[in-house]
Amino acid sequence: MVVYNIGIVGPEDLATKFKTQLEELNLLNVSINLSIVNQFEDTKKLELSFVEKCDLLCFMGPIGYEIYREEIVPRLKTIPPISLHIRYDSSALYLCLYKLLSKKQGDINLFTPFSIDLLAEKEVKVALEEIDLSPDHYFLIHGDTSYTTEHWANIHEEYYRKGKTKYAITCLTSVAYELQKRQVPVMRIKPTYAAISMTTEILIAKLEQLISNELKTIAILVKWHEADRRPKNRYTFYKQKLKFQEAIINFCEKYEMSLTFENDFKAILYTNQSILKELTKNYKVFPFTKEIEEILGTRISIGIGVGNDAARAEIYANRALKFAEAKHTSTTYLAYQNGSIIGPLNSEEVEPLSFSTHLNNRHLQDIAKKTSLSAITISKLRSLIQNQEHPYITSHQIAEAFDISLRTANRILHTLESYRFAKVIGEEQPPGRGRPRKLYELKLTEE
C-alpha cells in the first residue's frame, strides 16, 4: 500500500490548526507530519530528510515558502516535493483590523497610523481604501528573505519609537512575539478560515494529481546482449535463455508486474510509477540491472518509459533503451513524456544526470547553436553542475559522468571556453600523484 506523506511547516499554532483540518477530512493512505518553525528564518535549517520523504509540502506563509525555495531546494538530492503555501490576503487584513477596532471600542484613531509588513502594496492600498483609510494611516514595510525576525522587528519598533505609528501589524509570528517583548503594541495577522480552506482544496487537488501521476503506466524494456555473441553450443544458449526468462519472471512475480517476452533476448515489463519510485530509490538506482547481470554473466541494457498508456510508455522505454545500449556496461535509463531523460541509474550515492534531447531555454539554445554542441551535451552539463555542491568542474568529471574519453571532455570545455561560456578559474591537485587539473566555471545561465 502506497502512503503519501504531507509535510506542514510553520509556527506551532498555525501548523497544528492546519493539520487538524486535514485530519478531519479522513484522507486515505495519507500521513501528515509537522515541522515546527516558530522563527521563520529557521526554515533554512529544515531537515533535508524531512523534505525528501514528503510528497507534498505546505508552508504556513509565503516567507517560509520562499526561503525553502531559495535555500533548501538547491540542496535536495531528490526531486523536490510538490509545495505550496497559505496566502495572507486582504481578508486576513480586514479580520485583523476588525479585531483592533473591537479592542479599541471602535476608535480608529487609537491604532492609526500603523506599520504593516509582508502584504503586497497594491493589495494593502486597495483593501484600506475600501474602508476609507488613506496612505497617511499606515506605513508599508518592504523586505525580502534575507531579513531576519530582528530586522523586521527593528523597522516596526523604529516607526513606533519615533512616534510615526501607534501600532505594528505583522504577518510574521516570530516578529509579533519579538515586538511584544519590546513592549511595542502589535497585532498579528493570521490566515482566515477561508484562506486555510482554499489551501486545503488546492492541496487535495495536488494530491489527486500526484496519485494520478503515480498510476501512470511504466514500461521496462530489458535486453540481454548475449544475442551479439551466441555460443556455438546451442544447449548452452538455451540454458542462458532460460536463466534470463526465470530471472524476469521471478522479478515480475515479486512486484506483481505484467510481462511479455518480445523475443529470446528482450522482455517488456509493465507496472506503475509508485512501484517504480520505490524500486529505484526515488529514481536513483535500479538494482535489478546488476542482479540479472550477475545471474547471466553478460551485459544488460534496460530502458524505462513513463506514459499515460502502455503504448506511449513503450515508446519512451525504447528511447531510454537506446541510451542504455550506447554504454559498454550494464545500465538503466529512464525517459519521460516531456523529453527528459534520467540516467544512468547505477548508484544510490551518485545523483543521475537529468537531461533532454531538446532545449526549451533560449539561452541554452543559443549556446548549442554557437558552439555546435548537441542539446544532450548542454543539458547534461547543466545537470552535472546542478548536482554538485560547487559551481566549478573539470574535464575528468565530465569524462566520468558522460562516459566519454578525457580528450572529448577537454574538447567540450575548450569549445565552451572559446565562446566565453566557460572560463578557467583555477587548478586542483588530484588524489595521489598527477598533473594539476584545470577548474572551469560554466556560464550556462543568463546573467
C-alpha positions in Angstrom: 0.0 0.0 0.0 1.4 3.4 -1.0 1.2 6.1 1.7 1.5 9.7 0.7 3.4 12.0 3.1 2.2 15.5 3.6 4.6 17.9 5.4 3.4 21.0 7.2 5.9 23.7 8.0 5.3 26.8 10.1 4.5 28.2 13.6 3.1 25.7 16.0 -0.4 27.2 16.3 -1.0 27.5 12.6 0.7 24.2 11.7 -1.4 22.3 14.3 -4.6 24.0 13.2 -3.9 23.1 9.5 -3.1 19.5 10.4 -6.3 19.2 12.4 -8.3 20.5 9.5 -6.7 18.0 7.2 -7.2 15.1 9.6 -11.0 15.9 9.7 -11.1 15.0 6.0 -10.1 11.4 6.8 -7.8 11.2 3.8 -7.0 7.6 2.9 -3.3 6.4 2.8 -2.0 9.8 3.9 0.5 10.5 6.6 0.6 14.1 8.0 3.9 15.3 9.6 4.8 18.6 11.2 8.0 20.6 11.2 7.5 23.4 13.7 9.3 26.5 12.7 8.4 29.3 15.1 11.1 31.7 13.8 10.6 31.9 10.0 14.4 32.2 9.3 14.9 28.8 10.8 13.3 27.4 7.6 16.9 27.4 6.4 17.6 24.7 8.9 14.7 22.5 7.7 15.9 18.8 7.8 16.5 17.6 4.3 15.4 14.1 5.4 12.0 15.5 6.4 11.6 17.3 3.0 12.8 14.3 1.0 10.3 11.9 2.5 7.4 14.3 1.7 5.2 14.0 -1.4 3.5 17.3 -0.6 4.9 20.2 1.5 2.7 23.1 2.8 4.1 26.2 4.4 2.0 28.4 6.7 3.1 31.6 5.0 4.9 33.0 1.9 8.2 34.0 3.6 9.0 30.4 4.8 8.0 29.1 1.4 10.4 31.5 -0.4 13.2 30.7 1.9 12.6 27.0 1.3 12.8 27.5 -2.5 16.0 29.6 -2.2 17.9 27.7 0.5 16.6 24.1 0.6 15.5 23.1 -2.9 19.0 23.6 -4.4 20.5 21.2 -1.7 18.0 18.4 -2.3 19.4 15.2 -3.8 15.9 14.0 -4.8 13.1 15.5 -6.9 11.5 18.3 -4.7 8.1 17.5 -3.4 5.1 19.5 -4.6 5.0 22.6 -2.5 2.5 25.4 -1.7 1.7 27.9 1.0 -1.2 29.6 2.7 -1.8 33.1 1.4 -2.2 36.2 3.5 -4.6 38.5 1.7 -6.9 41.4 2.2 -9.4 39.2 4.1 -6.8 38.5 6.7 -6.1 42.2 7.0 -9.8 43.1 7.4 -10.1 40.5 10.1 -7.1 41.9 11.9 -8.4 45.5 11.7 -11.8 44.3 12.9 -10.2 42.8 16.0 -8.3 46.0 16.6 -11.5 48.1 16.3 -13.2 45.9 18.7 -10.3 46.1 21.1 -10.3 49.9 20.8 -14.0 50.3 21.2 -14.4 51.3 17.6 -12.0 54.3 17.8 -9.7 54.0 14.7 -7.5 56.9 15.9 -6.2 54.7 18.8 -4.3 52.4 16.4 -3.6 54.6 13.3 -1.1 55.2 11.8 0.2 51.7 11.9 3.1 49.8 10.3 2.4 46.7 8.3 4.7 44.1 6.7 4.8 41.4 4.0 1.5 42.1 2.2 1.7 43.3 -1.4 1.5 47.1 -1.7 -1.3 47.1 -4.2 -3.4 44.7 -2.1 -3.0 46.8 1.0 -3.8 50.0 -0.7 -7.0 48.7 -2.4 -8.1 47.0 0.8 -7.6 50.0 3.0 -9.2 52.4 0.5 -12.4 50.4 0.7 -12.6 51.2 4.4 -11.6 54.9 3.9 -8.0 54.5 5.2 -5.6 56.6 3.2 -1.8 56.0 2.9 -1.4 58.5 5.7 -2.9 55.9 8.0 -0.2 53.3 7.5 3.5 52.6 6.7 4.1 49.5 4.5 7.4 47.8 5.3 9.2 46.1 2.4 11.7 43.3 2.8 13.0 40.0 1.4 14.1 36.5 2.5 17.4 37.9 3.8 15.6 39.8 6.6 15.5 38.1 10.0 13.0 38.4 12.7 15.2 41.1 14.3 15.3 43.1 11.0 11.5 43.2 10.7 11.1 44.0 14.4 13.6 46.8 14.3 11.8 48.5 11.5 8.4 48.3 13.2 9.9 49.4 16.5 11.7 52.4 14.9 8.4 53.7 13.5 6.8 53.3 16.9 9.6 54.9 19.0 9.8 57.9 16.6 6.1 58.5 17.1 5.2 57.7 13.5 3.0 54.8 14.4 0.8 53.7 17.2 0.6 50.0 16.3 2.5 47.4 14.4 0.7 44.8 12.2 2.7 41.8 11.2 2.1 38.6 9.3 5.2 37.0 11.0 4.6 35.1 14.2 8.2 35.5 15.5 8.1 39.2 14.8 4.9 39.6 16.7 6.4 37.8 19.7 9.6 39.9 19.5 7.6 43.2 19.4 5.6 42.1 22.4 8.9 41.6 24.3 9.9 45.1 23.3 6.6 46.4 24.5 5.6 47.6 21.1 1.8 47.4 20.5 1.3 44.7 17.9 -1.4 42.7 16.2 -0.6 39.6 14.3 -2.3 38.9 11.0 -3.4 35.2 10.8 -4.7 33.5 7.7 -8.5 33.3 7.6 -10.5 30.1 7.7 -11.4 30.8 4.0 -7.7 31.0 3.1 -6.9 27.8 5.0 -9.8 26.0 3.4 -8.7 27.2 -0.1 -5.2 25.9 0.6 -6.7 22.6 1.7 -8.6 22.3 -1.5 -5.5 23.1 -3.6 -3.5 20.6 -1.6 -6.2 17.9 -2.1 -6.2 18.7 -5.9 -2.4 18.4 -5.9 -2.7 15.1 -4.0 -5.2 13.7 -6.6 -2.9 14.8 -9.4 0.1 13.1 -7.6 -1.9 9.9 -7.3 -2.9 10.1 -10.9 0.8 10.6 -11.9 1.8 7.7 -9.6 -0.6 5.5 -11.5 0.9 6.3 -14.9 1.9 3.2 -16.9 5.6 2.2 -16.7 7.2 0.1 -19.4 10.5 -1.5 -18.6 12.5 -3.0 -21.6 15.1 -5.5 -20.5 17.6 -6.5 -23.2 20.1 -9.4 -22.9 23.1 -8.8 -25.1 24.1 -12.4 -25.4 22.5 -12.2 -28.8 25.6 -10.4 -30.1 27.7 -13.5 -29.5 25.6 -16.6 -29.3 27.6 -19.6 -28.1 28.3 -22.4 -30.5 26.7 -24.9 -28.2 23.0 -24.4 -28.6 22.3 -26.1 -25.3 24.4 -23.5 -23.5 22.4 -20.8 -25.2 19.1 -22.4 -24.2 20.2 -22.6 -20.6 21.2 -18.9 -20.7 17.8 -18.1 -22.2 16.0 -20.0 -19.5 18.0 -18.2 -16.8 17.1 -14.9 -18.4 13.4 -15.8 -18.5 13.4 -17.2 -15.0 15.0 -14.0 -13.6 12.5 -11.8 -15.3 9.5 -14.0 -14.2 10.7 -14.0 -10.6 11.1 -10.3 -10.6 7.7 -9.7 -12.1 6.1 -12.1 -9.6 7.7 -10.4 -6.7 6.5 -6.9 -7.7 3.2 -8.0 -9.3 4.2 -6.7 -12.8 2.7 -7.7 -16.1 5.1 -9.3 -18.6 5.6 -10.2 -22.2 8.7 -11.6 -24.0 9.3 -9.7 -27.2 11.9 -12.3 -28.3 14.5 -14.5 -26.8 16.6 -11.5 -25.7 14.1 -8.9 -24.8 11.3 -8.6 -22.2 8.8 -5.9 -21.6 7.5 -5.4 -18.0 4.6 -3.2 -17.0 4.0 -1.5 -13.7 3.0 1.9 -12.2 5.0 4.9 -11.1 4.6 4.4 -7.4 6.2 1.0 -7.6 9.0 2.3 -9.9 9.7 5.1 -7.4 10.1 2.6 -4.6 12.3 0.2 -6.8 14.6 3.0 -7.9 15.0 4.6 -4.5 13.4 7.8 -5.9 14.8 7.4 -9.4 18.5 6.9 -8.4 19.3 3.2 -8.9 17.7 0.2 -10.5 19.2 -2.8 -8.6 17.7 -5.4 -10.9 20.2 -4.4 -13.6 23.1 -5.8 -11.6 21.1 -8.7 -10.3 20.3 -10.1 -13.7 23.8 -9.3 -14.9 25.3 -11.5 -12.1 22.9 -14.3 -13.0 23.7 -14.3 -16.7 27.3 -13.0 -16.7 26.5 -10.8 -19.6 25.7 -7.1 -20.3 22.2 -6.0 -19.7 20.6 -2.8 -21.0 17.3 -1.5 -19.5 15.1 1.3 -20.7 12.2 2.6 -18.6 9.5 4.7 -20.1 6.7 6.7 -18.4 3.5 7.2 -20.3 -0.3 7.7 -20.0 -0.8 4.3 -21.5 1.2 1.2 -22.3 1.8 2.2 -26.0 3.3 5.5 -25.0 5.3 4.1 -22.2 6.9 1.6 -24.6 7.8 4.4 -27.0 9.7 6.2 -24.2 11.2 3.0 -22.9 12.7 2.3 -26.3 14.1 5.8 -26.3 15.7 5.2 -22.9 17.0 1.8 -24.0 19.0 3.4 -26.8 20.9 5.5 -24.2 21.5 2.4 -22.1 22.7 0.4 -25.1 25.2 3.1 -26.0 27.1 2.2 -22.8 29.6 -0.5 -22.6 28.4 -1.8 -19.3 25.1 -2.9 -17.9 23.0 0.2 -17.1 19.5 1.7 -17.0 18.0 4.9 -18.3 14.5 6.5 -17.7 12.6 8.5 -20.2 9.6 10.8 -19.6 6.9 12.1 -22.0 8.3 15.6 -21.8 11.5 14.5 -23.4 13.6 14.4 -20.3 16.0 11.5 -19.7 17.4 10.4 -16.3 20.4 8.2 -16.0 22.4 6.2 -15.7 20.5 4.7 -12.6 23.5 3.0 -11.2 24.1 4.1 -7.7 22.1 5.4 -4.8 25.1 7.5 -3.7 25.6 9.2 -7.1 22.9 11.6 -8.4 22.0 10.6 -12.0 22.1 13.2 -14.7 18.7 14.6 -15.8 18.9 15.9 -19.4 16.9 16.4 -22.5 17.1 15.7 -26.2 15.9 19.2 -26.9 16.3 22.6 -25.3 13.4 24.9 -24.4 15.5 27.6 -22.8 16.6 30.2 -25.4 19.9 30.9 -23.7 20.8 27.2 -23.9 19.6 27.0 -27.5 21.9 30.0 -28.2 24.9 28.2 -26.6 24.2 25.0 -28.6 23.9 26.9 -31.8 27.1 28.9 -31.3 29.2 26.0 -30.1 27.7 23.3 -32.3 27.4 21.2 -29.2 24.3 18.9 -29.0 21.3 19.7 -26.9 22.0 16.5 -24.9 25.6 17.7 -24.1 24.4 21.1 -23.0 21.6 19.6 -20.9 23.9 17.1 -19.3 26.4 19.8 -18.4 23.7 21.8 -16.7 22.5 18.7 -14.8 26.1 17.9 -13.7 26.6 21.4 -12.3 23.3 21.3 -10.5 24.1 18.0 -8.9 27.3 19.4 -7.4 27.8 21.4 -4.2 30.3 23.7 -6.0 30.0 25.6 -9.3 33.2 24.5 -10.9 34.0 21.4 -13.0 37.0 19.6 -14.5 37.3 17.6 -17.7 37.8 14.4 -15.7 34.4 14.9 -14.0 32.8 15.3 -17.4 34.5 12.3 -18.9 33.4 10.2 -15.9 29.8 11.4 -15.8 29.3 11.3 -19.6 31.3 8.0 -20.1 33.4 9.6 -22.7 37.2 10.0 -23.3 39.2 12.6 -21.5 40.1 14.0 -24.9 36.4 14.5 -25.8 35.7 16.1 -22.5 38.6 18.6 -23.0 37.3 19.4 -26.4 33.8 20.3 -25.0 35.4 22.6 -22.4 37.7 24.2 -24.9 34.8 24.8 -27.3 32.7 26.5 -24.5 35.8 28.5 -23.4 36.4 29.8 -27.0 32.8 31.2 -27.0 33.1 32.6 -23.4 30.6 30.1 -22.0 33.4 28.7 -19.8 36.5 30.1 -18.1 39.4 28.7 -16.1 39.2 29.8 -12.5 42.0 27.7 -11.0 43.5 24.3 -10.6 43.1 21.3 -8.3 45.6 18.6 -7.4 44.1 15.1 -8.0 44.5 12.5 -5.2 47.9 10.9 -5.3 50.3 11.9 -8.0 49.4 13.6 -11.2 49.3 16.8 -13.0 47.0 19.6 -11.7 43.6 19.7 -13.3 42.1 22.9 -14.6 38.9 24.1 -12.9 36.3 25.6 -15.2 33.3 27.8 -14.4 30.5 27.3 -16.8 28.2 30.1 -17.8 25.0 28.2 -18.7 22.6 30.7 -17.2 21.8 34.2 -18.3 23.4 36.9 -16.2 
